[in-house]
Amino acid sequence: MTALNNLPAYYDDIELSFEEAWSVVKAGVTNRHNPAHMPAVGTVDETGGPQLRIMVLRDVSRESRTLRFHTDARSAKADQLRQKNATSVLIYDHPAKIQIRLSGEARLVLEGDIADAAWDSSTPFARRCYMAEAAPGSSSIKPSSGLPDWIEGRQPEEDQLAEYRSNFAAMIVDVTTIEWLYLANAGHRRARWHFDMAKDSWTGGWLVP
């Protein structure tokens, strides 16, 4: 916990807290060891139940209020987003004692410049998972990676990956709400910001932790 005499500048400053929140989130893109690199991402299934999984944060744009993840277009997660696109992303930075929840709506981008750039930016090993013969989550009679036998343990070539490009989708989360929690011995701090579409700006305020 934070020492009483060593509180950060953003402790009682709503604007600096907002800046720090975005800073924590953006750090997850470039540093694979950063806690924000692999947040928990929630969707809603066909029964209205919440579904969580860990995903790799690929890109963040504060200007467009977007987060980018990658997913298999055949997955249950993708089907859930096609039916109901409400999404929440949870980040907890243990060393900093900061929890951030980002909520909004997600959309799948399968074609075009965004999807193509996302596909090209991934390593061949990362893209190999899209070579699975059946959709993620499909039943299997034996333990299996789902990959064809001929590519098990091997790095695919670009020409081998090309035919599986249609299984790939960029998952873009359009963030509309950010909730912040900072833990400190002196007293926790909690805030929430919501994006006002009409004003094209964020508005926020303090909450009781």
Phi, psi and omega in degrees: 000157182287135177294150183298329183261016184224047181279143181288163182298331183277000187307312181243022183240111184295324181288318179291328176297320178296317178298318181293322179302311179295324179297317179297316182295313183295330180296338181289343182283316188265343183241107184291345178267356179285140180303332181283353182292329183228075180282167171273133182240127183251141173229180180239129182274184186293342178268357184090004180277147179284144177231131182239148172202158176273133177229157179273125178282118186263326183200152179223135173230110177292324183298318180262001179060040184238149170240144179240131173235169176241145180209165175277127182295345181266357187286161175298324178301316179297319178297320179299318181291330177291330181273317182211115191265013176296133186218147175224141181237128183244127178236134173230117178263099186297312180301323182273349182059044182237129172247134179230130175243124178244127183236153178173216180234144181248150177224146179263131178242109184261336183225165178099183187299318182296311181294318180296316180294322179295317178298313182293332183281346180274150179287158176303322179295319179295323181280346181300330182297338179280000176272000179305140185284337178233163181296146175305136181092355178293150178293148178221140181280351179211161176303133185203146171281343184087350182280153173299146183304326187289345181251357179304127176073010182237154174270124182287154174274161182301320181291332177286329180282334190305318184288349181257004181303328182291345178277351186263142175218140169275132178254112183257122177260119176270106187280129177241342179222136175235128176241136190237136175225122177245126183263130181207146177300328181289346183134130181291159176231135182224140181212161176221139175236142178232140180274121179270108183298320183296321182267351182055045182204163178270141171233143183209172178194169181282150174234158172287128182300000000 
